[in-house]
Amino acid sequence: MILSKNSKQKYSMCWLSYKPIDEIEYIREFERYLDKIVLLENNIYFQNAGNELRRALEVLFGTDLRLSNCIDANMGSGIILGKVTDERLNNFITDDEKKEVSEEGFLIKVINKNKGRYIIVASKGEKGIIYGIFHLINKIRLKTRLKELNCIEKPKAPLRIINHWDNIDGTIERGYAGKSIFFANGRIKRDYKRILDYARLLASIRINGVVINNVNVRDKAIWLITPKYLNELSKIAEIFRLYGIKLYLSINFASPIYIGGLDTADPLDKNVQKWWKDAVKTIYSYIPDFGGFLVKADSEFNPGPYVYGRTHADGANMLAEALLPYGGVVIWRAFVYNCLQDWRDTKTDRAKAAYDNFKPLDGKFSENVILQIKYGPMDFQVREPVSPLFGAMEKTNQMMEFQITQEYTGQQIHLCYLGTLWKEILEFDTYCKGKGSYVKRIVDGSLFGMRYAGFAGVSNIGDSINWTGHDLAQANLWTFGKLAWDPDKKIEDIAREWTILTFGDDKKVVDNILWMLLNSHTIYEKYTTPLGLGWMVNPGHHYGPNPEGYEYSKWGTYHRADTKAIGVDRTSRGTGYTLQYHKFWREIFDDINKCPEELLLFFHRVPYDFRLKNGKTLLQFMYDSHFEGVEMVDELIKKWEDLRGKIDDEVFNRVYERLKMQKEHAIEWRDVINTYFYRKTGIPDEKGRVIYP
């Protein structure tokens, strides 16, 4: 546990909670390389990396290594941190290896030469060194043998950014782990120790950017881009900078009116353009490596260029022009829809909105504009198809937006590991350039050769003792970072590594927690909204079952259930949504017999007596699924109970209480949803179970 200097509250350090290595053979093998730590660059970034490594090794091996700035001719062993271009490493690193290492990537190499034993950690830049240090620390904690430490790693995606929805009053929109670590009562917090520890957590999963304020920028938060707040923001940026992370800010598109006193925010107005250029110049005078702006415009009552008859490209490009001289970028969210549409019209379909708005603009955005696109066309439901914008915007920089915070997936009360879902999304083949056009190759920039691409994850952390409310929800943050760095990595390996680093390598602990994580999304889906049904949650706070709880229910339910059928016909004959996909998927999604069953009710309106591939009617499947989901929560609880005495008591009890709440709420989901279907249809459960109070 770490004690903040500005607070008496203790908080965990998640997967960075180091403990002494207990395997004697491994200690002996590794100690031969532990004489000192050599820093070949004399700057604060290398010094910080060296201190991180020194502190970790002190706990792991009980040895306090000295830091040095030179390679001694008589040096018998040590860990050397340097840049691959340093001539002093020429005897250790080949020219081919140097070429393979990138600015953010790193090389780790174990050397036995001339009676010397060295571990080299090298990169082209400071970011790669801090990432490499945490990689080495974690590999040691996993008891990786020395001969298996050799590696060259580099990120697949250039942008790996966390989005905070923190409000300046300290609340967090869709936050389930306490209050903001950045803001309170209209001010910026000065608990820099906690922010530093957060930077360490992010650097250890190789995040390189953080947006610290909500995309819905209102009230005092509008002024964050002014000197009133920039001096204190520069101190936060300095902390993140030490760990290879750039600071970004969400902005209000109408800031020239609210802050500048102009009578317009029209992106083609010369005075507006000048106002933004002056504002950007001021920001960079405080934060020289400022990352750029995140913008939510013309959606859910946020102002944008549409007010002035302009396009999203007009708005984004105006901001991009102001940022370009400083290397900044505009991240423009594609979450755009008219929330006042009349859903009674069978051709009206919110799912079509992002494509309809942005596809015509492909190729019209500036080089430093990135579209941030939610993984699905709706709003982070338990199951959605991949957004057709991925594969449709061949001339536009794109980022994948995942929601780490569990808005619709149990709000960190329910265990719902999202890594399995994210992996499915990344492996989806869009066929936009023929077979092999995977989403992961679009968002890493390689398929279309884009300079800017990557991942944005909506944060799930707050000031709670365990950062995420539910201790096991830490796995979602860990997994986001790991997939953003390398979307090809196996999800089982990612989850196993987190489990060992967080809870130790006891086989029972690892096996049970791994089972819980890998099955939890399926379990949650079973007792909530299977078959791509979506929503059915209480409006506003989005928690708990409400079969007709769509936000705009005065125009009918989202799923349009009646006594005969349920689901939305989104085929080319219905709303036309499937026409947004390439031919391969359009033909599959259009055919009720070929459509993946996990998305059946998203794409089709289906009679309750329709037979699924397992022979069950749609209605009976619904009944069975909700009963099975509750039964599987019992299995989650049993797996955790089996670990009593093997897990820290406080952590065990916190998780146990959450699992008991999950069981209670799963039963509510089962009974409410099954009762709804029974009352709609009058058809009882074939197995004679009581499904209505």
Secondary structure, DSSP 8 states (H G I E B T S, - for coil): -EE-TT-S-EE--GGG-------HHHHHHHHTT-SEEEESS-SHHHHHHHHHHHHHHHHHHS---EEESS--TT--EEEEEEETT-GGGTTTS-HHHHHH--SS-EEEEEEEETTEEEEEEEESSHHHHHHHHHHHHHHHHTT--GGG--EEE--SSSEEEEE--B-TTS-BTT--SSS-SSEETTEE---HHHHHHHHHHHHHTT--EEE-S-SS--GGGGGGGSHHHHHHHHHHHHHHHHTT-EEEEEE-TTHHHHTT--S---TT-HHHHHHHHHHHHHHHHH-TT--EEEE--SSTT---GGGGT--HHHHHHHHHHHHGGGT-EEEEE-----TT--TTSTT--GGGHHHHHHGGGTT-S-TTEEEEEESSSSSS-SS----TTTTT-TTSEEEEEEE-S-TTTTTTTS----HHHHHHHHT-B--TTSTT-BHHHHHTSTTTT-SSEEEEEE----SSTTSSSSGGGHHHHHHHHHHHH-TTS-HHHHHHHHHHHHH---HHHHHHHHHHHHHHHHHHHHHS-TTTT---B-TTT--SB-TT--TTGGG--SS---SSEES---STTTT-GGGGS-HHHHHHHH-TTTS-GGGHHHH--EETT-B-TTS-BHHHHHHHHHHHHHHHHHHHHHHHHTTTTTS-HHHHHHHHHHHHHHHHHHHHHHHHHHHHHHHHH----TT------
